[in-house]
Amino acid sequence: MLSELEEYLRQKGLSVTEFAKRSQLHSGTLSNILRGHRPIAMQQLDRITQAMGQEEGYFYDLYIDDYIIRGSSDWRRIGPLLLRCADLNKLDSIQRLARHIMDNLMYAPLLFETAEELFMAGKKEAAAAIYEIVAEAERYQHSERLALCQFRLFIIALSDDQNRNLWAANRFEPFVERLDEVDQLDALKELANTYRSLQRWDKVDECAAKMGHKARIQYDLKVQHERRASEPVKLPGRPLFFYIAYSDLLRGNVCDELGDYEGALGYKYAYSDLSWVSEQGEEVEQWKALFFEWSTANIYITKLLSGDTTVLESYVDYINKHRNELVMGLLHILRAANKNQFVIDYTLECYKQELSEILNEIVKGRYSRNLAMDRQASLIYELAYYYLYKGDYPKGFDLLLTAIKNFQQINNEKYILESVILFEKFRSNASQEIKLQYQTLLLGGDSHEEKGRYTSYGS
């Protein structure tokens, strides 16, 4: 690092005083740095780099070699350097630096706190690089910090790729019980939501049941004032009653998927009445109002799924008043219609414009991107199912091919297979052009009728 600076001064014919003025450093300070009597601070390094006409962070790797690896692991230099590397997204530099100092586990708390700072600032990739290294170093420690690292890595890993999401959930789940009892609530909520997007209803029910049980224990402790008033109480991300009610909501959702409509109604009526909640505040009231809204809609959904068409008009009225629920509302109506074989042409006509928009973009709402894409793809699949069974083959096949593309984009193998099964069931009604598009979509080549290499489903 110093040799590069000295060579620069020689080539440019600059004195220490001239370069000090250019870099806005005191000439005595710069002289001491060049003589090795004083280490370079981060702010000074950035000024020197700029004065030499190099891009930001150009000398960071040399700085790590000269002042950290071959020098001393002084956190007063390491901490700011990590933050600057994160600003410039120099992930390789972050990893080199973190791996070097983690030879000494005393740095684990400081590295973890830095990762937390980056995570909260939205610098997820830089945070993940540090979390991974801390977790690797502490993998045999069974510490809460290790579990928190894995929790953060799970959140950061979630994406549009359903296979990756399943991998991330499976990797994180064994660490839930090592978390603080309060953090476990948010961890189980995130796991349950992830498994819900993956259609893993057994895991949704398992996580939701654990979350509800743990939340009730925490709620009772709070209500009964069993903690000493002077003892600091860690709070979860949302009011405690939320996790109890949300557990019921998720388990009602599971019952719907399994066809247990009586059980589903039991859970839904449970979170429609939250008069027992003693927590107070604006946030509490907002969540209570939302759960009441959701219970109203979800009771309609369960009745529709059970074949009760008398609530269709009421549910449509609900959707019209809550437009942010449009995608899910139409998805539930279509699933109920397809399951029970009732006609909803008039309803679909009423939402013709909205359905056209859904086919072309992901509707913005309160849901995460991966969940929104999954629901968009599912809605298109259910529309295809409806029109194919209705005999409107051109529209049905066009929608089905779109659904397959979307499921491929999010790597949802289960519904890619469901789409293939549906196509093969109606293959005889497909035009040659549709068959070629289908084969190209799935195999990237010619149709299997021409190659004679593939066996179709249901033919």
N, C-alpha and C positions, 0 to 999 in steps of 0.2 A: 504494500500500500504506500509506504513512505518512498520507496524507490521509484514508483510511478510518478509521484508528486515531484521528486527531485529531478527526474528526467524531463518532466514537463517544463519546469523552471529553466533548465539548461537549454532545451530546444527553443523556448520562447525568449530566452535572454532576460528573464525577469528576476528581480531581486526579491528577497523575502518581504521587504517593506512594500514593494509594488504589488505583489500578489496578495499580501495581507489586506491592502486597501481594496483590491478587486473582490476579494472574498468576504469583506466586511469582518475580518478578524483582527485582533490586536497583534501587532508585529512580534511582540515578545512571546505571546501565546503560540503563534505559528512557528517561531524559532524553536521553542521548547518541544513542540510536537515533532519537528524535523530531526531534532537531536535525540529523540526517544526519551526525553525527560518527562513527557506528559502524554497520556493517552488521548485519543481523539474522542470527543463527545459526539453524539448523533447529530446534533444541530450543526456542529462544526464540520462534520463529514459531508453533510448535505450542501453546505455553503462552498466547501472546497470542490465538490463534484460539479456544482453549477458553474463555478468560476473557471473550471477546466473545460467547460463546454460539453460535458457528458450528460447522459440522461439520468434521471433520478434513480438511485439505487445501483448505479453502475459498479461501485466499489464495495457493495455489501458483502459479497462472498470473500473478497480479499480481507475485508475488515474482520469477518468471522474467523478466517484462518489466522490472521496476525494478532488480533486482540482477544479472541475468545479461546480458540482451540490451542494456539501456541502461547496464549497469555493467561489471563485469570478469568474465572467465571464470575464476574462481578455483575450482580443483578441490576445495578444502576446503569450499566450499559446494555445488558441483555434485554431487559423489559422494554425500553424505548425502541430497540432494534427490532424486536418482534412486532411491535405495533406498526413501525414504519414498513416492514416487509409485508404486513397484512394490507396496509394502505395501497401498496404497489402490486399486490397479489403475487408476491414472490414466494410461492408455496415451497419450492425446493429449498430455499434459504431457511424458511421457518423450520422445515423438517431437519435439516442439518444441525441447526442451532439447538433445537429442542432435544434431538437424540444425544447430542454431545453432553448437555448439562444433566440429562436424566440418568447419566451414570451415577449421579448422586441423588438419591431419592428425596433429599431435603428440599430439592427444587420442585417437587411434585405439586405442593400447594400453590406456589407462585405461578407455575405454568398453568395450572387449572384455573386460577383466578384470571389470568390473562385470556385464556380460552373463553371463559364466561363473559368477559368484557367484550370480546370480539363477537361472540354469539348474540349478545344483546344489541350490539351495534349493527347486526345484519350481515357481518362478514363471515358467512357460514363456512366457506371452504377453508379459510385460514384457521377458523376455530376447530374444524374437523381435523385438520392436520395435527394440531396440538392434542386434542382429545385422544386421537388414535395412539399417540406416543405415550401419553400419560397412562392410558388404559393398558398398553402393552407392558409398560414397566411395572404396573401394579397388579398384573393379572393373577398373581398368587397371594395378594394381600387381602382379598375379600372385603375391601373397604367400601364405605358409602361413596367415596369419591370415584372409585372405579365404576360403581353402578350409575352415578350421575353422568360420567363420561359416556357410558353406553346408551343412556337415555338421550343425551344430546345427539349422539351419532345416529341414533334411530330416527329422530326428528329430521335431521339434516338429510338423511338418505332417502326419505320419502319423495317419490317422483311420479311421473306418468307411467312408469314401467311396473306393471303388477307383479312380475316375477321378482324384481328387485325389492319391491315393498314386502313381499312374502319373506324373502331372505332377511331383510332388515328386522322384521318382526320376530322371526325365529331366533335371530342372533340376540336380540335384546331381551326377550321374555324371561330367560332364566335369571336376569339381574333385578327384576322388579322387587322381589322380596328383600333385597339388600338395601333398597332405598329407604330414606326416612318415611315413616308411616304416612305423612301428609303428601310427600311427593309420589307415593304409590298411587294415590287417587288419580292424579293427572296422567301418570304413566299408563294405568289401566284404561283410562278414557281414550288415550291416543291409540293404544293397542286395539281396543274394541272397534274404534272407528276404522282403523286400517283393515282389520279382519272383515268388517262389514263391506268395505269396498271390494274385498277379495271374495265375497260370498261364502266365507268360511263361518257358517252360522254356529257350528259347535264351539268354535273359539270365541265368537262374539258373546255367546251365552256364558261361557266360562269366565271371560274377563269382566263382563257386566255383573255377574253374580258376586265375584270377588270385590269389585268396586263398591257395590251396594252394601255388602257386609261390612267392609272396612269403614265406609262412610258413616254407617249407622253407629258404629263403635265410637268414632270421633265425635259425631254429633251428640251422642249421649254424654260423653265426657265434658263437652263444652256446656251443654244445658245444665248438667248437674254440678258444675263448678268444682269438679274434682281436682283441677289444677290449682295450685296456689296463685293468688291474684298477682303476686310479684314475679311469677315465672313467665318469661317471654314465650309466647305461643306462636309457632310457625303456622301460617295459613296457606291453604292450597290456592290455586289460580282462581277459583270461583267459590261462592258460598258453599258451605258443607252440604246443605240440603240439595243443592244442584246434583251432586253425585248420586244421591239416593234416588231422586226423581229420574235422572238420566239412565240409571241402571234399569229402572222399570220401563223406560221408553225403549231401550235397546232390547230388553227381553221380550217386550210386546212385539217388536219388529221380528225377532227370531220366531216367535210363535206364529206370526203371519206366514213367514216363509215355510214353516213346517206344516201349515194347514191346521194348527190348533187355534181356532178362532175364539173359542170360549176362554182359553188361557190368555190369549192376546187382549181380549176385552178386560179381563181382570187386571192386567198390568196397566192398561190405558186409563181405566177408571181410577186406579190408585194415584197416578200422577196428575189427574185432573183436579183432585181435591188436595190442596196443600195448606189447608187451614191449620194443620199441626205445626207449621214452621214458625219458630220463635225468633229466628234471625230477622234483623231489621235493616233498613237502608234502601236507597234508590236502586242499587244493583239487584238486591233481593227482590224487590217489587217487579223489576223488569223481567227477571227470570221466571218469577211466578206467573206473570202474564203470558210469557212465551209458552210455558208448559201447558197452560190452560188452552191456548190457541192450538198447540200441537195435539193435545189430547182430543180436542173437538174434531180436527181433521183426521187423526189416526183412527178414531172410532168409526168415522164414515168409511175409511179405507178397509178396515176389518170387515165391516158389514158388506161392503161391495165385494170383497174377495170371497165371502161366504155365499155370494149369489143374491144378496138383497139389493135389487135395483131401485128400491123406493128411496134410497138415500143419494142417488146419483145427482139429482137436481140440487140438493142441499150442498153436496160436495163441490159441484161446479160453482155455485154461489160463493163458497169459501175461497176457491181458487181465484175467482174474479176480484175478491177483496184483498188477496195476498199474492200479488203477481210474482213476487220473488220465489214462490213455491210452484210456479207454473210447470217447470220441467218434471218435478217429482209428482205433481198432481196428475198430469197427463200420463205419466208412466204408470202410476197406480191404476188409473181408469183403464188403460189398455191391458194391463196384466189381468185385471178382474174380468174384462170383456173376453180376453182370450181363454182364460181359465174356465169361465162359465158359459161361453159362447152366446153372449148377448150383443145386440147391434148398437153401435155408438156413432153411426154415421153423422147424425145431426150434431153431436158434440164435437167431432173432428172438424166438421165444416165451420163451426163457430170459431175454431182456433186455427183456421187455415193459414192465416198470415203468420201467426206465432210459430206454427210448425215449420213453415218455410224458413223462418229465421233460425230456428233451432238446427235445421239441417245444414246451415252454413256457418254457424259459429257457436261457441260455447257461451251459454247465457250466464251472465255474471250474477252471483248470489253470495250467500254466506258460506258456501262450501269451498273446500280446497280444490285446487286445479285438477288433481288426479281423480277426486271424487266427482267433480263436475263432468269431466270427460267420460268417466265410466257411466254416468247417468244419461248423458247425451247418447252414447253408443247403445245403451240398453233401450232407450226410448225408440230409437230408429229400428232396432231389432224387433221390438214389440209391434211397431207399425207395420213392418214387413210381414210379420206373422199374421196380423189381423187381415191385411189385404190378400195375402196368399190363400188363407182359408176362406176368404170371402169370394175368391175367384178372380180378383183383379190382379192378374199375373204380371203385366208390365210394370205396374206401380210397385207391387210386392217385391219382384226381383231387383228392381232398381234400388229400393230401400235396403234390401238384404245385402247387396254388394257394398253399399255405403257403410252398413253396420260392420261388415267384415273388415273393411279398411280401418275403421275406427278402433275395433277390437285389436287389430294388429298393431296399431300405433301405441296402444297402452299395454300391449303384450298380454291380453286377457285370453289365455289359452282355453279356458273353460267355455267361454262364449263364442270363441272362434269355432270350436267343435260343435256347439249348439247350432250355430249358423250353418255349418256344413251339413249337419243332419237335416235341418229344415230345408235347405236347398235340394238335397238329394230326395227328399220326400216328394217334392214338386218338380223334379228334374224334367219329367216328360212334358211339362207345360212351358218349359223355357225355350226361347228361340235359340238358334245356333249362335247368334251374336252374343246373347247373354251367357251361354255356356262357355264361349271362348273368353269372354271377360272374366268369368268366374275362375277358369283354369289359369289364366294369366295372373290373376290376383293371388291365387293360392300357391302356384308352382312356378310362376315366372316364365312359362313356356307354353307349348302347344297343348291342346286338349288331350285327355286320356283316351278319348274315342279313337284319335289318330294314332297315338303311341301304343295303345293296348297294354299299358303297364300298370294301371291303377284300378283298384276295385272301388266302386262307389258305394255309399251308404244307402240302404233302403231300396235299391233298385232290383 
